[in-house]
Amino acid sequence: MATGVKTRLAVVTGAVHRLGRDVALSLARLGFTIALHYNKSTDAAENTRKEILSLGVRAEMFQADLRDPSQIEKVFRDIDSLGYNLRVLINSASVMNAGRLPNVAAENFDSEIAINLRAPLLCAQYAALRMDAGGLIINISDVGASKTWSGYPTYVMSKAGVESLTRLLAKSLAPNIRVNAIAPGFVYPSKTLPEGEWKKLLARVPLRRAARPEEITGVIEFLLKNEYITGQTIVVDGGYSLV
């Protein structure tokens, strides 16, 4: 690996499951040192770290409940001790809870908004203080941000907020730091979703299939290379936003 490549640090929240894990591994393959955030899944975090180490790249684990602002602050203080150059932040951590709008409890609303929307804001604030010119922040949104999924109202609201946050941050942090969002369509089925329902969902997608993980992570590589894009949400949904 070329001299200096290992000094580039990428922070990935929610980095040990599903798409977050795919993102962490993708950035590791590009030579980034990875700061792996997780909450409760210590074993999964350690397994992801070992896989990254096998690529010849350093990885460090950082536990935090993103509902707690003080824990987010501590993560970035601990990251400072690594002595690396923070170049990339991927806000991937999120929760998706079912519910119906007339009956959404205030505590459930607050918890989901805290993880899906407030945490990306706080992480971006702390990251921006540590980034030199050329830094990149990517928020993982969802095609659902533009939908009216009545069974997941708080999730939809939070992801719509993420896309608004992306634009606001991009304007505020320019010209030194770029901020974009990626809105995937269907990639992984929910563990609680019956296989038949998953197939019905995919049948509505114009391309008739789920996204491959590399079709999402490839957008991150594109945004790393193209330094004239900021404030944008790139939808990667197989055409689902058309239906």
Summary of the structure (lengths in Angstrom):
residues: 243
radius of gyration: 17.4
end to end distance: 45.2
largest distance: 56.7
contacts: 793
relative contact order: 0.13
helix: 49%
strand: 17%
